[in-house]
Amino acid sequence: MATNTTQITKFLRYPGSKRRMLNFLVQHLPQKDDIHGRYFEPFVGSGAVFFLLSPKKAVLSDVNPDLINLFKGIKKYPRDIWTNYCEFGNSKMDYEAIRRSNQLQTIQEKAARVLYLNRTCFKGMWRTNKKGMFNVGYGGQDRRWVINEQNLLEVSGALKIAQIRCVDFEETILNAKSGDFIFVDPPYKPSSKEATNDHYVGRKFTFADQQRLAKMLRWATKNKILWALTNTSHPDVVKLYPGCCKLNFPTGTGHLPGLLVKRPGEVLISNYSLKGGRKIS
């Protein structure tokens, strides 16, 4: 399968996005026609893998309500969102005013705000304070107009086949059945046991969360559901998946967001054979 990293795979800037690792991942994930049921992604993030694979049916979820509202809004109202997006100002002062705003009423207005903040904040980070308010600093307008209305129309078209939900990953995985495929990309810090920053909806993704995720994927395997997981290469995390197949990422973001490095401390784990992979003992 050829990798087509068009604008549809990168309309969002997102911490941990797999957009720049698609050339590697696509070699080890099933193609569209190989997924006989639905495609599941319980940590959808930027959706880069979903957009690339373009499955026939999908269930996409995340616990970030702003992100899910953005996907739902673009699915239904791409032109309205683009109109609202274009109406936002172009200065740091405008950015700070929009960041503070919480009076928006419609899903179109809310989605346009999230997209604007994502395209103009510092490094595409998504971080909130204890009150749930977005608090990332200004990054400039350079990346704002890299996208256009046609991009949102393409994203909307791709999302038509998807059910989009704001739920915990357990609920999403429990809805899968034999014949479905699950791609799992949880928040993690390469080579580390836990994701200790707070960009995951204002909370950490702890080792207890990793254990909970491993338990759910064991359930999926027991129910004959295929899955692939990207994760940290920390030994304590890898050991949660005995009998599964592991393949190291050749390149990745590692500890330097925005820069690709060799041996980034990330792995691909699956409950099916991976070319060049090895079984976890």
FENDANOR-V417142 format. One record per residue. RES is the residue in one letter. SS is DSSP state (A for helix, B for strand, O for the rest). OMEGA is omega in whole degrees, -180 to 180 (NA if undefined). NEAR is the number of other ideal C-beta (glycine too) atoms within 8 Angstrom. Layout:
res->[RES	RES]
ss->[SS	SS]
omega->[OMEGA	OMEGA]
near->[NEAR	NEAR]
//
This chain:
res->[M	A	T	N	T	T	Q	I	T	K	F	L	R	Y	P	G	S	K	R	R	M	L	N	F	L	V	Q	H	L	P	Q	K	D	D	I	H	G	R	Y	F	E	P	F	V	G	S	G	A	V	F	F	L	L	S	P	K	K	A	V	L	S	D	V	N	P	D	L	I	N	L	F	K	G	I	K	K	Y	P	R	D	I	W	T	N	Y	C	E	F	G	N	S	K	M	D	Y	E	A	I	R	R	S	N	Q	L	Q	T	I	Q	E	K	A	A	R	V	L	Y	L	N	R	T	C	F	K	G	M	W	R	T	N	K	K	G	M	F	N	V	G	Y	G	G	Q	D	R	R	W	V	I	N	E	Q	N	L	L	E	V	S	G	A	L	K	I	A	Q	I	R	C	V	D	F	E	E	T	I	L	N	A	K	S	G	D	F	I	F	V	D	P	P	Y	K	P	S	S	K	E	A	T	N	D	H	Y	V	G	R	K	F	T	F	A	D	Q	Q	R	L	A	K	M	L	R	W	A	T	K	N	K	I	L	W	A	L	T	N	T	S	H	P	D	V	V	K	L	Y	P	G	C	C	K	L	N	F	P	T	G	T	G	H	L	P	G	L	L	V	K	R	P	G	E	V	L	I	S	N	Y	S	L	K	G	G	R	K	I	S]
ss->[O	O	O	O	O	O	A	A	A	O	O	O	O	O	O	O	O	O	A	A	A	A	A	A	A	O	O	O	O	O	O	A	A	A	O	O	O	O	B	B	B	O	O	O	O	O	O	A	A	A	A	A	A	O	O	O	O	B	B	B	B	B	O	O	A	A	A	A	A	A	A	A	A	A	A	A	A	A	A	A	A	A	A	A	A	A	A	O	O	O	O	A	A	A	A	A	A	A	A	A	O	O	O	O	O	O	A	A	A	A	A	A	A	A	A	A	A	A	A	A	B	A	A	A	O	O	O	B	O	O	O	O	O	B	O	O	O	B	O	O	O	O	O	A	A	A	O	O	A	A	A	A	A	A	A	A	A	A	A	O	O	B	B	B	B	B	O	O	A	A	A	A	A	A	O	O	O	O	O	O	B	B	B	B	B	O	O	O	O	O	O	O	O	O	B	B	B	B	B	B	O	O	B	B	B	O	A	A	A	A	A	A	A	A	A	A	A	A	A	A	A	A	O	O	O	B	B	B	B	B	B	B	O	O	A	A	A	A	A	A	A	O	O	O	B	B	B	B	O	O	B	B	O	O	O	O	O	O	O	O	B	B	O	O	O	B	B	B	B	B	O	O	O	O	O	O	O	B	B	O	O]
omega->[-180	178	-180	-177	177	-178	-178	179	-175	180	177	168	-174	178	178	179	-180	-176	-176	175	-176	180	177	-174	-174	178	-172	178	179	176	-175	-175	178	179	-174	178	-179	173	180	173	-174	172	-165	178	-180	180	-174	-179	176	-178	179	-177	179	-177	-178	177	-177	170	-177	-179	177	177	178	-176	179	178	-179	176	178	180	179	-179	-179	178	-173	-172	-175	-178	179	-180	178	178	179	-180	-178	-178	179	-177	-172	-176	176	178	177	180	-178	178	180	178	-180	-172	176	-177	-179	-171	-172	178	177	-180	-179	180	179	178	180	-180	179	179	179	-176	-174	179	-178	174	177	-179	174	-177	179	177	-176	177	179	-179	178	-174	177	-178	-177	179	-180	-175	-173	-176	-177	-173	171	177	179	-177	-180	177	-180	176	178	177	178	179	-180	-177	-177	-176	-173	166	-173	-173	174	-178	174	-176	180	-178	180	-178	-179	179	-179	180	176	-176	176	175	-178	171	-171	-180	-177	174	177	174	-176	179	-176	-178	-178	171	-170	174	-173	-176	-180	179	175	178	-179	170	-169	176	175	175	177	179	178	179	180	178	-180	-180	171	176	180	179	179	-179	174	177	179	178	173	-174	168	-174	174	179	180	-175	-178	178	-179	-178	177	-174	-180	179	178	-179	-177	177	180	173	177	175	178	-177	178	-180	-178	-179	180	-180	176	180	175	-178	-173	-178	179	-179	169	180	-180	175	171	-175	176	178	-178	-179	178	-178	178	-179	NA]
near->[4	3	8	6	8	7	9	10	12	11	10	12	9	10	10	9	12	13	10	7	11	14	7	11	12	11	7	12	10	7	8	8	4	6	14	4	10	11	13	15	16	11	11	12	13	12	11	13	13	16	11	12	13	7	12	5	9	12	14	15	16	11	10	10	7	10	12	13	13	13	14	11	14	15	11	8	10	13	9	8	15	12	8	12	10	6	5	11	8	6	6	6	7	10	13	9	9	12	10	7	8	5	4	8	4	6	10	11	10	12	15	14	13	12	13	12	13	13	12	12	14	8	9	12	9	13	10	11	7	4	5	6	8	10	7	11	5	9	10	6	7	4	10	10	6	6	9	7	8	6	11	15	10	11	13	12	7	12	12	7	8	13	6	10	10	9	8	6	14	8	10	14	14	8	8	14	8	7	6	13	14	15	12	14	11	13	9	13	10	13	10	11	8	10	12	6	8	8	8	12	6	9	6	9	11	8	9	6	9	16	9	9	12	10	8	12	15	8	10	13	10	6	9	5	13	10	13	14	13	13	12	13	12	10	6	8	13	13	8	9	12	7	5	10	13	14	12	9	12	5	9	11	12	12	6	7	6	5	7	7	10	5	6	13	12	14	12	16	14	14	9	7	6	11	6	4	12	6	8	12	3]
//
